[in-house]
Amino acid sequence: MRIVDVKTYVVGNRWKNWTFVRVETDEGIHGVGEGSLNAFATTVETAIQELRDRYIGIDPFDIELLMQRMVRDVSSRGHIQMAAVAAIEVACWDIMGKATGLPVHKLMGGRIRDRVRVYANGWYQTERTPDGFAALAVGVAARGFTALKFDPFGAAWRVTDLADEDLAIEIVAAVREAVGPHVDILIEGHNRFSVSTALRIADRLAEYRPAWFEEPVNYQQPASIIEVARRSPVPVATGEDFTSIHQFADLLRHDVIHIVQPEPLFLGLWQTRAIASMADAHLAVVAPHNAQGPVCSAISLQLGACIPNFYVQESFDEFNDDWTSEIVDHPVRQVDGYVEVNDRPGLGIELDWERLDQYPYAPTNRIMLFQDGWEQRRAEE
C-alpha cells in the first residue's frame, strides 16, 4: 500500500479554524487527520502540501520512516511543521486501522479501559464575573461532567494588579462553591505569569483544591516552570506546546511535574504514546491536550483507551456550535463525565467531506488570549 494523494480542508469553526486532511492510498483506503493550529490554519495547510514529496509513495504502515522523512530530513521542527506532520501521521494510523479492521488503540497496545474520563472546557462563554462563571459551572456539572477547566485571569500578563487578581480568585471560589467539593476544578494559566506572580496565585488557589494549575509560566523557560512546580502547593500541569519527546524528557528528569499534557496534533499518535511511557517511568500521569476539532477528540479517545497512566481527557465538543458535531459520523460524546471506547476501525470516525465547505475559513476565527473578553470566544470583528 502507498500514499498517492492528500487533500486538505480548512473549516471555519468560529473560535478557531480547523485544518483536516484526507490521505488517499493506491488501495482505495483513505485516512482522516487533523492539523489545527490557532491563527495558522491555512499556513499549516500550505506546510502539508510543501511536505508532499516526503510522504507521497510511502507505505502508511511505515510510521517511523514517515516521521524521519518529514522531520529529521527536513532539519527543522516547530509548531507549524509539526501540526502538518501530525496530520499526516494520524491519518496513516486511521488507514492502518481500516486496513486491518482494528481500532487504533488495538494497534497501540490494546484497550485497558472501556470508558475515558473527560473534563469540560470552552464552557465559560460569559462576562468575567463570579456570578457568570458560577451559573455556567452549575450547568456543566448538571451535564454529568465530574471535572471542568477554566482560565479566570482575563487578559493578565506577567503581573496582575491586586483588584484583578482578587477578581480571579473570587471567580475560582464561586465555581468551587457552585459545583461542590467533589467536582475537580482545573485552573488554566495560559503561560501568563512571572514566577513570583504564579507562586503567589498558587498559594491563593490552594484553598479551593484545584486538581492542577496549568502552564502558570511560559513553557519556553523550563527552569521557570520547574521552580514553580517545586514550590507550588497546587500540582502543575504542562506540555501542550512541546513538539518533541526530547522536551518531555528534559521536563520529566526533574521529577517535580507529574501531570503532562502532550498535544497529539504536534506529536502524532506514536510519539504521544511514547511520551506516556516516558511519563510512566517518572510516576507521572498523562492528560492529552485536546482543544481542536472532532478528529482530535477521536485521537484523544484512542490514546485514553490504551495508556496505562492516563489521567483525564479534555473536551470542548459539547460547547461548540451544533454543526461541529454534525460534520462527523460518530462524534465523541460524554455521558456522566466519561466517553465510551468503541471498536470501530481506525479512529472510529468519518468526516462528512461534502459538507465541510459550508463552513468556510475566516481569518478572524481565532482566540486572542491577552485581549479583554476572549473568554466569550467570539470571532474578531
Secondary structure as GFF3:
##gff-version 3
##sequence-region A 1 381
A	DSSP	beta_strand	3	11	.	.	.	ID=ss1
A	DSSP	beta_strand	18	25	.	.	.	ID=ss2
A	DSSP	beta_strand	30	34	.	.	.	ID=ss3
A	DSSP	alpha_helix	41	50	.	.	.	ID=ss4
A	DSSP	alpha_helix	52	55	.	.	.	ID=ss5
A	DSSP	alpha_helix	63	67	.	.	.	ID=ss6
A	DSSP	pi_helix	68	72	.	.	.	ID=ss7
A	DSSP	alpha_helix	79	100	.	.	.	ID=ss8
A	DSSP	alpha_helix	104	107	.	.	.	ID=ss9
A	DSSP	beta_strand	115	120	.	.	.	ID=ss10
A	DSSP	alpha_helix	130	142	.	.	.	ID=ss11
A	DSSP	beta_strand	147	150	.	.	.	ID=ss12
A	DSSP	alpha_helix	162	179	.	.	.	ID=ss13
A	DSSP	beta_strand	184	188	.	.	.	ID=ss14
A	DSSP	alpha_helix	195	205	.	.	.	ID=ss15
A	DSSP	three_ten_helix	206	208	.	.	.	ID=ss16
A	DSSP	beta_strand	212	214	.	.	.	ID=ss17
A	DSSP	alpha_helix	222	231	.	.	.	ID=ss18
A	DSSP	beta_strand	236	238	.	.	.	ID=ss19
A	DSSP	alpha_helix	245	252	.	.	.	ID=ss20
A	DSSP	beta_strand	259	260	.	.	.	ID=ss21
A	DSSP	alpha_helix	264	281	.	.	.	ID=ss22
A	DSSP	beta_strand	285	286	.	.	.	ID=ss23
A	DSSP	alpha_helix	294	306	.	.	.	ID=ss24
A	DSSP	beta_strand	313	315	.	.	.	ID=ss25
A	DSSP	three_ten_helix	317	319	.	.	.	ID=ss26
A	DSSP	alpha_helix	323	326	.	.	.	ID=ss27
A	DSSP	beta_strand	338	340	.	.	.	ID=ss28
A	DSSP	three_ten_helix	353	358	.	.	.	ID=ss29
A	DSSP	three_ten_helix	374	376	.	.	.	ID=ss30
###
